[in-house]
Amino acid sequence: MKIVTIAGARPQFIKAAAISRAIRKHFSGRIEEIIVHSGQHYDDNMSRVFFEELEIPHPSHNLEVGSGAHGHQTGEIMKRTEQVLLTEKPDAVIVYGDTNTTLAGAVAAAKLLIPVVHIEAGLRSFNKSMPEEINRILCDHVSTLLFSPTRTGFQNLVREGFDPAAKPPYTSDNPGIYHCGDVMYDNALYYAEKAGRSSKILSNLSLENKKFILCTIHRDSNTDRTDRLNAIFNTLDEIARQHSIDVIIPLHPRTQKMLPADLNQDLLNRIHSNPFLRLTEPVSYFDMLVLESRCTMIITDSGGVQKESYFFKKPCLVLRSESEWKELTELGTTRIVDADKSLIINTYKEFIKNPPADFPPIFGDGHASEFIVGEIYHQDLWK
């Protein structure tokens, strides 16, 4: 069986690592995997380092699309993916998550009548102003096999008309839906020990035996809105100064680009003079695992980092007006704080005083990737 895996962004490389590992360990000689890198993330710190660290096979094709407006980027990925699929003639295409790469790869495959496998299906923020929400919904509705990491995601699919009692053979008109656990949880368990041994991030940042907050900001709803970006960084600066706690912010290239352009000069000066506010280059997956496992709290607008906060039992503040991880907000381990200064500060204080203690196992048993690959193979999609 020949499978094409399409990935283009940091979270997708991480998810793809789990699937590639399951193929190598359990289906060697039975499944050939062809990896296509869309080039959506092209910075070495956001791309190449993940392939090396996670031992993902080198991409057979790099579409080198780069950055651009949503329509332009999605269209270019779709156009170039179509040519790869016509050449490779795969039996199925795997896409991950909710990026422009996800949507473009799914649509290109579906139009060529190649079965689409969507890993991390069924997630919904119920906010269609988010490009990611559009991507994930459209991708789900052209897929043949849909693997949801949570029961809520599975139930979302059922509410949208997917039949939980559907029987094989599965097609895009008769898709199979699964609640299977999370491949990122597989990776967190698999790589945590190795990351702890190899990462030097704590010593490099002089964080051994220190309390610190980990913060990531990358969504264009925050980086491309001057009011929100100023509110967020003003709040982070205040928390760091008032509580004398290090706030570590690995800067996404988009955020790094927008800071000098959009922050007011006084705030920019305060950030650079704040000894507790630590802006760094993007970090590797192993470094990120160590930072997440050792921090006191996580502040983020990332869906993936929200999950990882839960894996490592850390309270999480979400710099958005909603979350696709409804279980986390319902359990209270994650709080929606948007870009509201008072809400961020008050929730931070509340979490410091009373951190969440209950983290039930909602993301599976660490073997989701093996289950997914087994289902892909045994559903005879290539016949």
C-alpha positions as CSV (number, residue, x, y, z in Angstrom):
1,M,0.0,0.0,0.0
2,K,1.3,3.5,-0.9
3,I,0.4,6.4,1.4
4,V,1.2,10.0,0.8
5,T,1.5,12.0,4.0
6,I,1.1,15.8,3.6
7,A,2.5,18.1,6.2
8,G,3.7,21.7,6.3
9,A,3.6,23.2,9.8
10,R,5.3,22.4,13.1
11,P,2.4,20.6,14.7
12,Q,1.9,18.4,11.6
13,F,5.5,17.3,11.6
14,I,5.1,16.2,15.2
15,K,1.9,14.2,14.4
16,A,3.5,12.8,11.3
17,A,6.4,11.4,13.4
18,A,4.0,9.2,15.3
19,I,2.4,7.8,12.2
20,S,5.8,7.2,10.5
21,R,7.0,5.4,13.6
22,A,3.9,3.2,13.6
23,I,4.4,2.3,10.0
24,R,8.1,1.5,10.5
25,K,7.5,-0.6,13.6
26,H,4.3,-2.5,12.6
27,F,3.8,-2.3,8.9
28,S,7.3,-2.3,7.4
29,G,7.2,-3.9,4.0
30,R,3.4,-3.6,3.8
31,I,3.0,0.2,3.6
32,E,5.2,2.6,1.6
33,E,5.0,6.2,3.0
34,I,5.8,9.1,0.7
35,I,6.2,12.4,2.7
36,V,5.3,15.7,1.0
37,H,6.4,18.9,2.7
38,S,4.2,21.8,1.6
39,G,6.8,24.4,2.7
40,Q,4.2,26.3,4.7
41,H,6.7,26.5,7.6
42,Y,10.1,26.9,5.9
43,D,12.2,28.4,8.7
44,D,14.8,25.8,9.8
45,N,13.7,26.2,13.5
46,M,10.1,25.5,12.5
47,S,10.8,22.8,10.0
48,R,14.1,21.0,9.4
49,V,14.9,20.6,13.1
50,F,11.7,18.6,13.6
51,F,12.5,16.1,10.9
52,E,16.0,15.6,12.3
53,E,15.0,15.4,16.0
54,L,11.9,13.2,15.5
55,E,13.7,11.0,12.9
56,I,11.0,11.5,10.3
57,P,11.9,10.2,6.9
58,H,13.2,13.0,4.6
59,P,10.4,14.4,2.4
60,S,10.3,13.0,-1.0
61,H,8.7,16.2,-2.3
62,N,9.1,19.8,-1.0
63,L,6.5,22.1,-2.6
64,E,8.4,25.2,-1.3
65,V,5.2,27.2,-1.2
66,G,6.3,29.6,1.6
67,S,4.1,32.2,3.2
68,G,1.4,34.2,1.7
69,A,-2.3,35.2,2.0
70,H,-4.6,32.4,2.8
71,G,-6.1,32.1,-0.7
72,H,-2.8,32.3,-2.5
73,Q,-1.1,29.8,-0.2
74,T,-3.9,27.3,-0.2
75,G,-4.2,27.5,-4.0
76,E,-0.5,27.0,-4.5
77,I,-0.3,24.0,-2.2
78,M,-3.4,22.5,-3.9
79,K,-1.9,23.0,-7.4
80,R,1.5,21.6,-6.5
81,T,0.0,18.7,-4.5
82,E,-2.1,17.7,-7.4
83,Q,0.9,17.2,-9.6
84,V,2.7,15.1,-6.9
85,L,-0.4,12.9,-6.5
86,L,-0.7,12.4,-10.3
87,T,2.9,11.3,-10.3
88,E,2.9,9.1,-7.1
89,K,-0.6,7.6,-7.6
90,P,-1.1,6.8,-3.9
91,D,-3.8,4.6,-2.4
92,A,-4.6,7.1,0.3
93,V,-3.5,10.6,1.5
94,I,-3.0,11.5,5.2
95,V,-3.6,15.0,6.3
96,Y,-3.3,16.4,9.9
97,G,-5.1,19.1,11.9
98,D,-6.4,22.4,10.4
99,T,-3.8,24.4,8.5
100,N,-4.0,25.6,4.9
101,T,-1.8,22.6,4.0
102,T,-4.5,20.3,5.5
103,L,-7.3,21.8,3.4
104,A,-5.3,22.0,0.2
105,G,-4.0,18.4,0.5
106,A,-7.5,17.1,1.3
107,V,-9.2,18.9,-1.6
108,A,-6.5,18.0,-4.1
109,A,-6.7,14.3,-3.2
110,A,-10.5,14.2,-3.0
111,K,-10.9,15.7,-6.5
112,L,-8.6,13.0,-7.8
113,L,-10.8,10.4,-6.0
114,I,-8.0,9.4,-3.7
115,P,-9.3,8.5,-0.2
116,V,-8.4,11.2,2.4
117,V,-7.5,10.2,6.0
118,H,-7.9,13.1,8.4
119,I,-6.1,12.8,11.7
120,E,-7.4,15.1,14.4
121,A,-10.9,15.2,12.9
122,G,-14.0,16.6,14.5
123,L,-12.5,19.5,16.4
124,R,-14.7,22.6,16.5
125,S,-14.3,26.0,18.0
126,F,-17.6,27.1,16.6
127,N,-16.0,30.3,15.4
128,K,-15.8,30.5,11.6
129,S,-13.9,33.7,11.7
130,M,-10.9,31.4,12.4
131,P,-9.3,30.2,9.2
132,E,-8.5,26.9,11.0
133,E,-12.2,26.3,11.7
134,I,-13.0,26.6,8.0
135,N,-10.1,24.3,7.1
136,R,-11.0,21.5,9.6
137,I,-14.7,21.5,8.6
138,L,-14.1,21.4,4.9
139,C,-11.4,18.7,5.3
140,D,-13.7,16.5,7.4
141,H,-16.4,16.6,4.8
142,V,-14.3,15.3,1.9
143,S,-12.5,12.6,4.0
144,T,-13.0,8.9,3.9
145,L,-11.5,8.0,7.3
146,L,-11.8,10.4,10.2
147,F,-9.9,9.9,13.4
148,S,-10.9,12.1,16.3
149,P,-8.7,12.4,19.4
150,T,-11.6,13.0,21.8
151,R,-15.2,11.9,22.4
152,T,-16.3,15.5,21.9
153,G,-14.7,15.6,18.5
154,F,-16.4,12.3,17.6
155,Q,-19.8,13.6,18.8
156,N,-19.3,16.8,16.7
157,L,-19.0,14.6,13.6
158,V,-22.2,12.8,14.5
159,R,-24.0,16.1,14.9
160,E,-22.9,17.1,11.5
161,G,-24.4,14.1,9.9
162,F,-21.6,11.5,9.9
163,D,-23.0,8.0,10.6
164,P,-21.3,6.3,13.6
165,A,-22.9,3.0,12.4
166,A,-21.5,3.2,8.9
167,K,-20.1,-0.1,7.6
168,P,-17.2,-0.7,5.2
169,P,-16.3,-0.3,2.4
170,Y,-15.7,3.4,3.4
171,T,-15.8,6.2,0.8
172,S,-16.1,10.0,1.0
173,D,-19.9,9.4,0.7
174,N,-19.8,6.7,3.4
175,P,-17.0,7.7,5.7
176,G,-15.7,5.8,8.7
177,I,-15.4,7.9,11.9
178,Y,-13.3,6.8,14.9
179,H,-12.6,8.0,18.5
180,C,-9.0,6.9,18.8
181,G,-6.9,9.0,21.2
182,D,-4.3,11.6,20.3
183,V,-1.1,11.0,18.3
184,M,0.5,14.0,20.0
185,Y,0.0,12.2,23.4
186,D,1.7,9.2,21.9
187,N,4.7,11.4,21.1
188,A,4.7,13.1,24.5
189,L,5.0,9.7,26.2
190,Y,7.5,8.3,23.7
191,Y,9.9,11.3,23.6
192,A,9.6,12.8,27.1
193,E,12.5,10.8,28.6
194,K,14.8,11.3,25.5
195,A,14.0,15.0,25.6
196,G,14.9,15.2,29.2
197,R,18.3,13.7,28.5
198,S,19.2,15.6,25.4
199,S,17.7,19.0,25.8
200,K,19.9,21.8,27.2
201,I,17.2,24.5,27.2
202,L,17.0,24.8,31.0
203,S,20.7,25.4,31.4
204,N,20.9,27.6,28.3
205,L,18.2,29.9,29.8
206,S,19.4,29.5,33.4
207,L,16.0,28.0,34.4
208,E,17.2,25.1,36.6
209,N,15.3,25.0,39.9
210,K,13.4,28.2,38.9
211,K,9.7,28.8,38.5
212,F,8.7,30.2,35.1
213,I,5.8,30.7,32.7
214,L,5.9,29.4,29.2
215,C,4.1,31.5,26.6
216,T,3.5,31.1,22.8
217,I,1.8,33.5,20.5
218,H,1.4,32.9,16.8
219,R,-2.2,33.2,15.5
220,D,-2.8,36.0,13.1
221,S,-5.8,37.0,15.1
222,N,-3.3,38.2,17.8
223,T,-0.2,39.0,15.8
224,D,-1.9,41.0,13.1
225,R,-4.1,43.1,15.4
226,T,-2.2,46.0,17.0
227,D,-4.7,46.3,19.8
228,R,-4.6,42.7,20.8
229,L,-0.8,42.4,20.5
230,N,-0.2,45.4,22.6
231,A,-2.7,44.3,25.3
232,I,-1.1,40.8,25.5
233,F,2.5,42.0,25.8
234,N,1.5,44.8,28.2
235,T,-0.1,42.2,30.4
236,L,2.9,39.7,30.2
237,D,5.3,42.6,31.0
238,E,3.2,43.5,34.1
239,I,2.9,39.9,35.3
240,A,6.6,39.3,34.9
241,R,7.6,42.5,36.8
242,Q,5.0,42.3,39.6
243,H,5.6,38.7,40.4
244,S,9.3,38.5,39.6
245,I,8.8,35.4,37.5
246,D,10.4,34.6,34.2
247,V,8.1,34.5,31.2
248,I,9.7,32.5,28.4
249,I,8.4,33.3,24.9
250,P,9.8,31.3,22.0
251,L,9.0,33.7,19.2
252,H,7.1,32.4,16.1
253,P,8.6,34.1,13.0
254,R,5.3,35.9,12.4
255,T,5.3,37.3,16.0
256,Q,8.9,38.3,15.7
257,K,8.2,40.2,12.6
258,M,5.2,42.1,14.0
259,L,6.6,43.2,17.4
260,P,8.7,46.1,16.2
261,A,6.1,47.1,13.7
262,D,3.0,47.0,15.9
263,L,4.0,47.5,19.6
264,N,4.0,51.1,20.8
265,Q,7.5,52.3,21.4
266,D,7.1,52.7,25.2
267,L,5.9,49.1,25.5
268,L,8.7,47.8,23.2
269,N,11.3,49.6,25.4
270,R,9.7,48.1,28.6
271,I,9.8,44.6,27.1
272,H,13.5,44.9,26.2
273,S,14.4,46.3,29.6
274,N,12.4,43.6,31.5
275,P,14.8,41.1,32.9
276,F,12.0,38.6,33.5
277,L,10.5,38.7,30.0
278,R,12.6,36.4,27.9
279,L,12.1,36.4,24.1
280,T,13.9,33.5,22.4
281,E,14.1,32.0,18.9
282,P,11.7,29.2,18.1
283,V,12.7,26.0,20.1
284,S,12.9,22.4,19.0
285,Y,10.2,19.8,19.9
286,F,12.4,18.3,22.6
287,D,13.1,21.7,24.1
288,M,9.4,22.5,24.1
289,L,8.6,19.2,25.9
290,V,11.1,20.1,28.6
291,L,9.8,23.7,29.0
292,E,6.2,22.4,29.2
293,S,7.0,19.7,31.7
294,R,9.0,22.1,34.0
295,C,7.0,25.3,33.8
296,T,4.5,26.6,36.4
297,M,1.9,27.6,33.9
298,I,1.4,28.0,30.1
299,I,-0.1,31.0,28.3
300,T,-0.8,30.3,24.6
301,D,-3.0,30.8,21.6
302,S,-2.0,27.4,20.2
303,G,-4.3,24.5,20.0
304,G,-1.5,22.0,20.2
305,V,0.2,23.6,23.2
306,Q,-3.2,23.6,25.0
307,K,-3.2,19.8,24.7
308,E,0.5,19.5,25.7
309,S,-0.3,21.6,28.8
310,Y,-2.8,18.9,29.7
311,F,-0.3,16.1,29.0
312,F,2.0,17.6,31.6
313,K,-0.7,18.6,34.0
314,K,-0.1,22.4,33.8
315,P,-2.7,25.1,34.0
316,C,-3.2,26.9,30.8
317,L,-4.5,30.4,29.8
318,V,-5.8,30.7,26.3
319,L,-5.3,34.0,24.5
320,R,-8.4,33.5,22.3
321,S,-12.2,33.9,22.7
322,E,-12.8,30.2,22.3
323,S,-11.0,26.8,22.3
324,E,-11.5,23.7,20.1
325,W,-10.5,21.6,23.1
326,K,-13.8,21.8,25.0
327,E,-12.9,19.0,27.4
328,L,-10.1,21.1,28.8
329,T,-12.2,24.2,29.4
330,E,-15.0,22.0,31.0
331,L,-12.5,20.4,33.3
332,G,-11.1,23.8,34.3
333,T,-7.5,23.0,33.5
334,T,-7.7,25.5,30.6
335,R,-9.2,29.0,30.9
336,I,-10.3,31.3,28.1
337,V,-8.8,34.8,28.8
338,D,-8.8,36.3,25.3
339,A,-6.6,39.5,25.2
340,D,-8.3,40.9,28.3
341,K,-5.7,42.3,30.7
342,S,-7.7,42.0,33.9
343,L,-9.0,38.5,33.0
344,I,-5.5,37.3,32.3
345,I,-4.0,38.7,35.5
346,N,-6.9,37.5,37.7
347,T,-6.9,34.0,36.2
348,Y,-3.1,33.9,36.6
349,K,-3.4,34.7,40.3
350,E,-6.2,32.2,40.7
351,F,-4.2,29.4,39.1
352,I,-1.1,30.2,41.2
353,K,-3.2,30.0,44.4
354,N,-5.3,27.0,43.4
355,P,-3.8,25.1,40.5
356,P,-6.0,22.4,38.9
357,A,-5.3,18.9,40.3
358,D,-7.6,16.6,38.2
359,F,-6.3,15.5,34.8
360,P,-8.3,12.4,33.8
361,P,-6.9,10.4,30.8
362,I,-9.0,11.8,27.9
363,F,-6.4,11.5,25.2
364,G,-6.1,7.7,24.9
365,D,-3.5,5.2,26.0
366,G,-0.4,6.3,24.0
367,H,-1.1,3.9,21.1
368,A,-3.4,6.0,18.9
369,S,-0.9,6.0,16.0
370,E,-0.7,2.2,15.8
371,F,-4.5,2.0,15.8
372,I,-4.8,4.5,13.0
373,V,-2.3,2.9,10.8
374,G,-3.9,-0.5,11.4
375,E,-7.3,0.8,10.4
376,I,-5.9,2.5,7.2
377,Y,-4.3,-0.7,6.2
378,H,-7.1,-3.1,7.0
379,Q,-9.9,-1.1,5.4
380,D,-8.5,-2.0,2.0
381,L,-8.6,1.5,0.7
382,W,-6.2,0.6,-2.1
383,K,-8.4,-2.1,-3.6
